[in-house]
Each structure stands twice: as structure tokens, then as C-alpha cells.
């Protein structure tokens, strides 16, 4: 759950910070492998990152761009 929570926190806008690009969050998680995140969980996240990003985008709270 820590990987998903950090990914969501980094890629979601907050009143005190803008959202980071998903690739930047992915790279942060990868860089923290074995230090902040379990290596097996990090490897699993990296293996399915594209699908993870699609799901996160689909369930984003961000407003769609104006027409």
C-alpha cells in the first residue's frame, strides 16, 4: 500500500503543491527501491506501471480540459 499511497500523493494536486508527472513519481519510487520501498513490491509496481498509470489517470480527480 505504501507504493500506491506515495504514487497517489505525488501525482495528485494539493492546495500546497501541484501534481508531479506520473513518470517523475515512478522514478522516485524506483530510486527508493530497497531503502524506502520493499524491492519485490517496487519490482511488481515497475512491471505493471503502464497499467497502473492508466488506472490512476482514469480515476483522477483532475477536471477535464475545457473544449
RAKA-V38976 format. One record per run of one state. SS is the DSSP state (hx for helix, st for strand, lp for the rest). FROM is the first residue (numbers start at 1). LEN is the number of residues. If there is no record, write none. Layout:
ss-><SS SS>
from-><FROM FROM>
len-><LEN LEN>
This chain:
ss-><lp hx lp st lp st lp hx lp st lp st lp hx lp hx lp>
from-><1 2 12 14 15 17 18 22 32 33 34 37 38 39 48 49 59>
len-><1 10 2 1 2 1 4 10 1 1 3 1 1 9 1 10 9>
